[in-house]
Amino acid sequence: MVLIGDSSDALLIPPTPEGGQIQGPRAGWRLALSSFVENKLAVVGVVIIVFFVAFCFLGPYLYHSDQVDTNVLNAFQAPGAGHPLGTDANGFDELGRIMKGGQAALEIGFFASLIATVIGTLVGAVAGLVGGILDGFLMRVVDVLLSIPLLFIILIVSAHFNGASVISLSLIIGAFSWLVSARLVRGEVLTLRVRDFVLASRTMGASQNRLIYKHLIPNALGVVIVNITFQVADSINLLALLGFLGFGLNYPQVDWGDMLSDALNYLQDGYWWLVYPVGICLVLVVMAFNFIGDALRDTVDVRLRRR
């Protein structure tokens, strides 16, 4: 530290680097975090998700409503003091029902995306690393499954479940949603397997399992994390579609698709509070995850990162 002037008005000037000395680069995660925060839509998406997680999981502890016993005497009450968002055809409080449906949507969205990501990551990593006949076989399986409409497969499978639950629907959606993840990870592994650190590990006798779990998957996490956000949004949308078609959760469980399906029967009668609040919630949650996914993609890809 250099002092300039007398002691009364001395200025403290930090020492400058000597010739040939350069400042150290910022950590990669700090650059990624800074790029993510600079994306205003990403920040809005995070705020929306945090709000809905608190609203759906903490809200029922603050706002109590009976979502099990029907009361037709309270049916179709307009929004008011006792029921801020009114009641539905069975007398259920609409605000409490949105909270309960949001719990199912978020739980299935996260669980299904986790299952799909795990399966797709493993299949894609094995196919990309091993190559040859195994790669060709796995990718042809993916091609065949991608040629069949996903909704068609899930409808057939879910129709055989007499009592659909959060776990069963998560397994069904996740088991048939890993195809895109597998292709993305395979493409990333194909570029990673020719890198020097992978070739060095092969030379040192590393096994295939070690290459996959210690080198390839960790270095492909950027693609995996980005895909998770889109998987969550797709799973929530798919759950809503299943519920709308009558293949969603069974009573007393409920999801937003079930609520929209029931509410459309009464929209022409002027019961707008049965459709618009839950519809807005569904749109906001899916939009928020897409905002976060777009920002993460731009953050992970250095070529798209804002400077």
N, C-alpha and C positions, 0 to 999 in steps of 0.2 A: 504494500500500500504506500503511495507517494503523497507527501504533504506539500502543498503549494501555498505560499503566503505565511504570515505570522500565525501565532497560536490562536489569536482572536477570531480570525476569519479564514482559517485553513480549510482547504478543499481536499477531500479525500478522493483520489483517483485510483481505481483499481489498476493493477499492473497489466500491461498488454502482453500478449503472447510473444515469445522471442521468435526470431526469424526461423522459418521452417516449421513452426509449431502451429497446429490447426486445432480448432475446436472439435470436440467429439460429437458425433451425430446423435440426434435424439433417438431414443429407444423406439423400436418399431411399433410397439403397442401404444405409445404416446402419440405417434403420428396417426395411427389408425383411429384412436379415440378422438383426437383433434379433428380429423376429417369427418368422423361420424357426427360430432357435436355441431360442426359447421352446417350440416344438412338440416335445415329447419323442419322439413317434413319428417325426418327421422325422429327428431326431438318430440314433435307433435305425436307421432306414433307411439313412442315410449310412454308419454303422458297418458294417452288414451288407454293403453294396455294396463298400466298401473292403476288407473281409475277403475277400470272394469274388474280387475282382480279384487280390488278392495270392495267395490260395489257388490259383487256377486258372492264373495266369501266372508266378508266382514259385515256387509249390510244386513243379513238376516239376524245377526245378534243385536242390532240396533233397532231394526224395524221388524217386529214379529207379526206373522200372518199364518193362518192355518191353510196349508196346501195339501191336506189329506182329506178332510171331511167336506163334502159338498153342502151347499146351502142355497137352494134355488130361490129362496125368498130375497136373497141379496143379489140376484142375477141382474146383469146389465145396468148396474148403477154407474152413473156418470162420474167423472173425476170430481172429487170434493174433499172436504175436511177429513172424513173417515177413511177414504180410499183415494190417495193422490192421483192414481191413474185408473180409477174405476174398478169394476169387477167384470168377470167374463160370464159365459152362459151358465156355468156351474156355481157361480157365487164366489169364485176364488179371487182374492185380491190380485190385481194385475201387476202391481209393482213387485210384490213378493214372488209372483210367478216368473217375472222377468229375471229376478235374481236367481231363482232355482234353475231356470232354463239356461242362464249364463254359466252356472257352475258346470252343468253337463257339457255345454259347448266347449268351454275352455279345457276341461279335463279330457274329453275325448280328442280335442284338437292336439293337445300336448302328448297324450299317450300314443295316439295313432301315428303322429309324426315321429316320435321316438322309435317306435317299432319299425316303421318304414325306413327310417334313416339307418338303423342298425343293420337290417337285412340288406338294404341297397349298398351300404358302404362295404360290407363284407363281400358280397357278390361282385361288386365292381372292382374291389382291390384284388381279389383272387383272379378274376378274369383278366385284368390288365397286367398283372405280374406274371402269371403262368403263360398266358397266350396260347397259341396253337389250337389244338382240337378242343380243349376245355373252354377257351375263350369263345371260339366259334359256337359251341353248343349253348353256352350260357346266354350269349347275345341273341341267338336264334329263339331261345325261350322268351327272352325279353321282347323280341320283335313280335312273336305270336301273341303274347299277352297284351302288348300295346295295341294290336289290331282289333282286340275285342273291347267294346265300350266298358269302361270301368264301372259305370253305374249299373249296367246290365249284370255284370258278375256279382256285384255286391247285393243287388236286389234278390238274385237267385239264392245266394248264400244266407242272407239275413232272413229270407222267408222261411227257412228251416229252423230258425231260432224262435221257440214259442215265447220266451221271455227275454227280450232284448234288454241289456244292461249297459252301463258305461264300459265295463271291461269287455264284454262280448263285442260291442260295436267298435271299440278301439282295436281289438284284435282283427275284426273283419276288415275295417278300413285300412289299418296298417299293413295287413298281409297282402293287400293288392295295390298298395300305393308306393312300393319301393322301386318301381321300374325306372323312373326318371333319375332317382338317386343313384342307381346302379350305373346308368350310362354316364352320368356326370363324374362319378368317382373313377370309373374305368378310364375315361379320357384324361383325367388328371394323373392317374397312375402311369399311363402310357408315356407321359412326358417326364415323370419322376424317375422311372426305372432305368433311364439312360444317364441319370446324373452321376457325378463322380462319387458322391457319398454312398450311393447304392452299389455302384460297381466295386468300391472299396470294401463294403460289407460282404459282398459276394466273394471277393478274393480272400477275405479273412475267414470264410467258411460259415457265414451266417445262414441259418435255415430260412425256408420260405416263410414260416410263421413269424420269425423274428423280423424279417424284412417288412412284412405286412404290418405287424403291431407296433414295431419300434421306429420304423422309418417312413413307410408310405402313408399309412392312415394319419399319423400326426402331421405330416406335411400337406395332407389334403384336407385338413380340418377347416380351412377357410371356405372351400367349396361346400363342405358338409354343413357348416354353421349357417351359411347363406341359404342353403336349400331347406333347412329346418323351418325357417320362418315362413317360407312359401308353403311348405307341407302343412304347417299349422292352419294357415288360411284356407288351403284346399280342403283339409279335413273338416273344418268348421262349416264350410260351404256344403260339403258332401253330406254331413250330418243333417243340416237344415233341409237339404233336398230329400233325404230319406224320410225325415219326419213329415215333411209336406206331403209326401206320397203315402204316408201311413205305415212306414217300416221303421220308424224311429223307436224311442224309448216307450216302455209300457207304464201305465198308471201304477203307482203315484208319481213316477219319474216323468219329467217333461223336458223338452228341448224347444228351442226357438222355432224350429220348423213345424212341430206339432201345433204350437200356438198360432202361427200364421195360417196353417191349414184350417184350423177351427174358426179363426177370425174372419176369413174370407166369406164364410157363409152368412155373416151378419154385416158386412161392410155396406151393402146397399141399404141397410136399415138405419144407417147413421151412427153405428158404434165404432167411430174412427179410432178410439183409444185402444181397441183390441188389435189394430194392425200397425199403425204408424210408430208407436214407441218401440215395440219389439223389432220392427223392420229397421228402424234407425240404429238400434243397438247392433244388429247383425252386420249392417253395412259398415259401421264405424270400426268394429273389431277386425273384420276382414281387411278393410282399408288400412288400418294401423299396422297390421302384420306385413302387408305389402310395402308400405312406406319403409318399415324397418329392413325388410329384405332388400329393397332397392339400395338403401344406404349402405348396408353391409356389403353388398356386391361391389359398389363403387369403392368402398374402403379396402376390401381385400385385394381387388385388382389394382395394382400400382398404376397402371396406365390410365385408369379412370379416376384415381384419387385426386382430389382438388389440391391445388398448390397455392 
